[in-house]
Amino acid sequence: MKLFHQILQFFKLLIPLCLVVFYSSCGKDDTTFLSKTGNTETFISLSTSDTILYAVVDNAKVPVYLSIPKECGNKDYPAVVVLHGSDGMWKNNNPEGGIMSGQNTEWRKLFDDNCIIGAYVDSYSPRGTKERTGKWTTAPDNFKISSQFVRPRDANAALSLLRNLKFNDGSKVVRSKDVGLLGFSDGASAVAATLYNSKSTPPDWEWTQKFNEKEYDTSSGVRNPADIPVDGGFAGGVFYYGGSGGYDYWGSNPCSENALNNNVYNIYAPMLYQIPADGYLTENTICSFNLLKSRGTQVEMNIYEGVGHGFDFDHLEQSYIARNSTINWFKNILNINSL
């Protein structure tokens, strides 16, 4: 009887462990979240339309809500990783409910209609908050959910998850090179940081941030930006009304006279800026866009008159024009129009 009890206890421990291995992946170092050989695979049913998988990033179990379109006739799909804004990802700020906010649900419908997989990454709840408010807007707590150096690691983890995702017949779910990135507000700042060309960092550069006139460095919790994934990064990203200063993370304010020499921000993939004319973050984003243009990078910008921050979910004419523009842009960079 004692032996039977020990065996039963073993299997009680083994079953949850197997589930964690199946639904989540973690790596051996700071910037690779699946195995370095790329052979960590996750299998889903051919009939799956919604599921939540997990990626372990810095010991945080990050939920990734997947939406998979049906009746597209695809053997594999393009995909877009979506990074939420400061209000979080879930309806009524309830991650346990597993229901996304209205904005994300609307984008899911857009992706379904265009045969694109959506991968929605919850960066907040696994780190102890549902919104970026109060203490989470400033150091040191902001470092735990930083859009400059934490959330890009979440985005890259979701990218690796998609690339290693297979249907249960062994076929790949996602076309590895056709994965884009979309973010809103704080999530847009994370899109910009995820696409940062880490290979362009000057050798003597020191990563710091400034909150309330106090400067913090790596000894205080600031981290280096995420490296470009070894098997290639995103095909490109769309930036909706985020901030571009990064608390001086990239160096001089992009609007300053010495930004060209003292701001290191650059990107490795194309980016589309969707910017409200009346947004309170618009000025420094326009400056960042101009800085990137001067460096010869592939950037585009649309400015929408008569709207402000958060206009994507205002259900105005400008909101729908921007969404249509975004989908068309993704169709181009994700090779949808050519199929």
C-alpha positions as CSV (number, residue, x, y, z in Angstrom):
1,M,0.0,0.0,0.0
2,K,2.8,2.4,0.9
3,L,4.5,1.7,-2.5
4,F,1.2,2.3,-4.3
5,H,0.8,5.6,-2.5
6,Q,4.4,6.7,-3.5
7,I,3.7,5.8,-7.1
8,L,0.4,7.7,-7.1
9,Q,2.2,10.8,-5.6
10,F,4.8,10.5,-8.3
11,F,2.2,10.6,-11.1
12,K,0.5,13.5,-9.5
13,L,3.7,15.5,-9.7
14,L,4.5,14.2,-13.2
15,I,1.2,15.2,-14.9
16,P,1.5,18.9,-14.1
17,L,5.2,18.8,-15.2
18,C,4.3,17.3,-18.5
19,L,1.6,20.0,-19.1
20,V,4.2,22.8,-18.3
21,V,6.6,21.2,-20.8
22,F,3.9,20.9,-23.5
23,Y,2.5,24.4,-23.1
24,S,5.6,26.4,-22.3
25,S,9.2,26.6,-23.3
26,C,12.2,28.2,-21.7
27,G,15.8,28.6,-22.8
28,K,19.2,28.4,-21.3
29,D,20.2,32.0,-21.6
30,D,18.8,35.5,-21.5
31,T,17.7,36.0,-25.1
32,T,16.8,32.6,-26.4
33,F,13.5,31.2,-25.0
34,L,13.1,28.0,-26.9
35,S,16.0,25.6,-27.3
36,K,18.9,26.9,-29.2
37,T,18.6,24.1,-31.7
38,G,15.0,25.2,-32.5
39,N,13.5,21.7,-31.9
40,T,11.2,22.5,-29.0
41,E,7.8,21.9,-30.6
42,T,4.3,22.5,-29.5
43,F,1.4,20.6,-31.1
44,I,-2.2,21.7,-31.5
45,S,-5.3,20.1,-33.1
46,L,-6.1,20.9,-36.7
47,S,-9.5,22.1,-35.5
48,T,-8.1,24.6,-32.9
49,S,-9.4,28.1,-33.4
50,D,-8.4,29.6,-29.9
51,T,-5.9,28.4,-27.4
52,I,-3.6,29.9,-24.7
53,L,0.0,28.7,-24.7
54,Y,2.8,29.9,-22.4
55,A,6.4,31.0,-22.9
56,V,8.7,31.2,-19.9
57,V,10.6,34.5,-20.0
58,D,12.9,35.3,-17.1
59,N,11.0,32.8,-14.9
60,A,7.7,34.5,-15.8
61,K,5.1,32.3,-17.4
62,V,3.8,34.6,-20.1
63,P,0.4,33.8,-21.6
64,V,0.1,33.9,-25.4
65,Y,-3.5,33.8,-26.7
66,L,-3.6,32.3,-30.2
67,S,-6.4,32.9,-32.7
68,I,-6.3,30.6,-35.7
69,P,-8.6,31.4,-38.7
70,K,-10.7,28.7,-40.3
71,E,-11.9,27.9,-43.8
72,C,-8.9,29.6,-45.4
73,G,-7.6,26.6,-47.1
74,N,-4.1,27.3,-45.9
75,K,-1.4,24.7,-45.3
76,D,0.4,27.3,-43.2
77,Y,-0.3,30.8,-42.2
78,P,1.3,34.3,-41.8
79,A,1.0,35.6,-38.2
80,V,1.1,38.8,-36.2
81,V,2.3,39.1,-32.6
82,V,0.2,41.7,-30.8
83,L,1.5,43.7,-27.8
84,H,-1.2,45.3,-25.6
85,G,-1.3,48.9,-24.2
86,S,-1.2,50.1,-20.7
87,D,-4.7,48.9,-19.9
88,G,-3.6,45.3,-20.3
89,M,-4.9,42.6,-22.6
90,W,-8.0,41.1,-20.8
91,K,-11.6,42.0,-20.6
92,N,-12.4,43.6,-17.3
93,N,-8.7,43.2,-16.3
94,N,-9.4,39.6,-15.6
95,P,-6.7,37.3,-17.0
96,E,-8.3,34.3,-15.3
97,G,-11.4,34.7,-17.5
98,G,-9.3,34.1,-20.7
99,I,-11.4,36.7,-22.7
100,M,-9.6,39.4,-24.5
101,S,-10.5,43.1,-24.4
102,G,-12.8,44.5,-27.1
103,Q,-9.9,46.0,-29.0
104,N,-8.0,42.7,-29.2
105,T,-11.2,40.9,-30.1
106,E,-11.9,43.3,-33.0
107,W,-8.3,42.8,-34.3
108,R,-8.8,39.0,-34.0
109,K,-11.8,39.3,-36.4
110,L,-9.7,41.4,-38.8
111,F,-7.0,38.7,-38.8
112,D,-9.5,35.9,-39.2
113,D,-11.0,37.7,-42.2
114,N,-7.5,37.9,-43.8
115,C,-6.3,34.4,-42.9
116,I,-3.7,35.7,-40.4
117,I,-2.9,34.0,-37.1
118,G,-3.0,36.4,-34.1
119,A,-0.6,35.8,-31.1
120,Y,-1.6,38.2,-28.2
121,V,1.0,38.5,-25.5
122,D,0.1,39.3,-21.9
123,S,3.2,40.9,-20.5
124,Y,1.6,42.3,-17.3
125,S,-0.3,39.7,-15.3
126,P,2.6,37.2,-14.9
127,R,4.6,40.0,-13.4
128,G,2.1,41.1,-10.8
129,T,0.0,43.8,-12.4
130,K,-3.0,44.1,-14.7
131,E,-2.4,47.7,-15.8
132,R,0.6,50.0,-16.1
133,T,-0.5,52.6,-13.5
134,G,0.8,54.0,-10.3
135,K,4.1,52.6,-9.2
136,W,4.4,50.6,-12.5
137,T,5.0,53.8,-14.4
138,T,8.2,54.6,-12.7
139,A,11.4,53.0,-11.5
140,P,12.1,50.5,-10.0
141,D,8.8,48.7,-10.6
142,N,8.6,49.8,-14.3
143,F,11.8,47.8,-14.9
144,K,9.7,44.6,-14.3
145,I,7.4,45.3,-17.3
146,S,9.7,47.6,-19.3
147,S,8.7,48.2,-22.9
148,Q,12.3,48.8,-23.7
149,F,13.9,45.6,-22.4
150,V,11.3,43.2,-21.0
151,R,8.4,43.2,-23.4
152,P,10.7,42.7,-26.5
153,R,11.9,39.5,-24.9
154,D,8.2,38.5,-24.6
155,A,7.7,39.3,-28.2
156,N,10.7,37.2,-29.3
157,A,9.5,34.4,-27.1
158,A,6.1,34.5,-28.9
159,L,7.9,34.5,-32.3
160,S,9.9,31.4,-31.3
161,L,6.7,29.7,-30.1
162,L,5.0,30.4,-33.4
163,R,7.9,29.1,-35.4
164,N,7.9,25.8,-33.4
165,L,4.1,25.4,-33.5
166,K,2.8,22.4,-35.4
167,F,-0.6,20.8,-36.0
168,N,-0.9,17.3,-34.7
169,D,-0.3,15.8,-38.2
170,G,3.2,17.3,-38.0
171,S,2.7,20.2,-40.4
172,K,3.9,23.7,-39.5
173,V,1.2,26.1,-38.5
174,V,3.1,29.4,-39.3
175,R,5.4,30.4,-42.1
176,S,8.5,31.2,-40.2
177,K,9.6,34.3,-42.1
178,D,6.1,35.8,-42.4
179,V,5.5,37.0,-38.8
180,G,4.8,40.6,-38.1
181,L,4.4,42.7,-34.9
182,L,1.7,45.1,-33.8
183,G,1.5,47.2,-30.7
184,F,-0.6,50.0,-29.1
185,S,0.7,52.7,-26.8
186,D,3.1,51.0,-24.3
187,G,2.9,48.0,-26.6
188,A,3.9,50.3,-29.5
189,S,7.0,51.4,-27.6
190,A,7.7,47.7,-27.1
191,V,7.3,47.1,-30.9
192,A,9.9,49.8,-31.5
193,A,12.3,48.3,-29.0
194,T,11.8,44.7,-30.3
195,L,12.8,45.9,-33.8
196,Y,15.9,47.6,-32.5
197,N,19.0,46.6,-34.4
198,S,21.1,45.4,-31.5
199,K,24.0,44.9,-33.9
200,S,24.3,48.7,-34.4
201,T,24.9,49.5,-30.7
202,P,28.2,51.4,-30.3
203,P,30.8,49.3,-28.4
204,D,31.2,51.8,-25.5
205,W,27.4,52.4,-25.1
206,E,26.0,52.3,-21.6
207,W,22.3,51.5,-21.1
208,T,20.5,53.9,-18.7
209,Q,17.1,55.4,-18.1
210,K,15.9,58.5,-16.3
211,F,12.8,58.7,-14.1
212,N,12.0,61.9,-12.2
213,E,15.4,63.4,-13.0
214,K,17.2,60.3,-11.4
215,E,19.3,58.2,-13.7
216,Y,19.4,54.4,-13.4
217,D,21.9,52.1,-14.9
218,T,22.3,48.3,-15.3
219,S,23.3,48.0,-11.6
220,S,19.8,49.4,-10.7
221,G,17.8,47.1,-12.9
222,V,18.1,48.6,-16.4
223,R,19.0,45.8,-19.0
224,N,20.4,45.7,-22.4
225,P,17.9,45.5,-25.3
226,A,17.0,42.1,-26.6
227,D,19.2,40.7,-29.3
228,I,17.9,39.9,-32.8
229,P,16.8,36.2,-32.7
230,V,19.5,34.0,-34.0
231,D,17.1,32.5,-36.6
232,G,15.9,35.9,-37.7
233,G,13.6,38.5,-36.3
234,F,10.2,39.8,-37.3
235,A,9.3,40.8,-40.9
236,G,8.2,44.2,-39.7
237,G,6.0,46.0,-37.2
238,V,3.2,48.5,-36.9
239,F,3.4,51.2,-34.2
240,Y,0.2,52.8,-32.9
241,Y,0.6,56.0,-30.8
242,G,3.4,55.0,-28.5
243,G,6.2,56.9,-26.9
244,S,9.6,57.1,-28.6
245,G,11.9,58.6,-25.9
246,G,12.2,55.4,-23.8
247,Y,13.1,57.5,-20.7
248,D,16.3,58.5,-22.5
249,Y,17.1,54.8,-23.0
250,W,18.2,55.4,-26.6
251,G,20.2,58.5,-25.7
252,S,19.3,62.1,-26.5
253,N,15.7,63.0,-27.0
254,P,14.9,62.3,-30.7
255,C,13.8,65.9,-31.1
256,S,17.1,67.4,-29.8
257,E,19.7,69.0,-32.0
258,N,22.3,66.3,-31.2
259,A,20.0,63.3,-31.7
260,L,21.7,62.2,-34.9
261,N,25.0,61.6,-33.0
262,N,23.8,60.9,-29.5
263,N,20.7,58.7,-30.1
264,V,21.4,55.1,-31.1
265,Y,17.9,54.0,-32.0
266,N,17.8,52.1,-35.3
267,I,15.7,49.2,-36.6
268,Y,16.4,45.9,-38.5
269,A,13.0,45.6,-40.2
270,P,10.4,47.9,-41.7
271,M,8.0,49.8,-39.5
272,L,4.7,51.6,-40.1
273,Y,3.8,54.4,-37.7
274,Q,0.0,55.1,-37.2
275,I,0.0,58.4,-35.4
276,P,-2.8,60.8,-34.2
277,A,-2.2,64.4,-35.0
278,D,-3.5,65.3,-31.5
279,G,-1.7,62.7,-29.5
280,Y,0.4,63.7,-26.6
281,L,3.2,61.4,-27.7
282,T,3.1,62.4,-31.3
283,E,5.9,65.0,-31.4
284,N,8.8,62.8,-30.2
285,T,7.5,59.9,-32.4
286,I,7.6,62.2,-35.5
287,C,11.2,63.1,-34.5
288,S,12.1,59.4,-34.1
289,F,10.6,58.7,-37.5
290,N,12.7,61.5,-39.1
291,L,15.8,60.2,-37.4
292,L,15.2,56.7,-38.8
293,K,14.6,58.2,-42.3
294,S,17.9,60.0,-42.1
295,R,19.6,56.7,-41.4
296,G,18.1,55.1,-44.5
297,T,15.8,52.6,-42.7
298,Q,12.4,51.4,-44.1
299,V,9.8,53.4,-42.3
300,E,6.4,54.8,-43.2
301,M,4.1,57.1,-41.3
302,N,0.4,58.0,-41.5
303,I,-0.9,60.9,-39.4
304,Y,-4.6,61.0,-38.7
305,E,-6.2,64.4,-38.1
306,G,-8.9,65.0,-35.5
307,V,-8.0,62.1,-33.2
308,G,-5.8,61.6,-30.2
309,H,-4.1,58.9,-28.2
310,G,-6.0,55.6,-28.3
311,F,-7.9,56.4,-31.5
312,D,-7.8,52.7,-32.6
313,F,-10.6,51.8,-30.3
314,D,-12.7,55.0,-30.7
315,H,-14.6,53.5,-33.7
316,L,-14.2,56.6,-35.7
317,E,-13.6,56.9,-39.4
318,Q,-9.9,57.4,-38.8
319,S,-9.8,54.2,-36.7
320,Y,-11.2,52.1,-39.6
321,I,-8.9,53.8,-42.2
322,A,-5.9,53.1,-40.0
323,R,-6.9,49.4,-39.5
324,N,-7.4,48.9,-43.3
325,S,-4.0,50.6,-43.9
326,T,-2.4,48.3,-41.3
327,I,-3.9,45.1,-42.8
328,N,-2.8,46.1,-46.3
329,W,0.7,46.8,-45.0
330,F,0.9,43.4,-43.4
331,K,-0.4,41.8,-46.5
332,N,2.7,43.2,-48.3
333,I,5.4,42.4,-45.8
334,L,3.9,39.0,-44.9
335,N,3.7,38.0,-48.6
336,I,0.0,37.5,-48.5
337,N,-0.8,39.4,-51.7
338,S,1.7,37.2,-53.7
339,L,0.0,33.9,-52.7
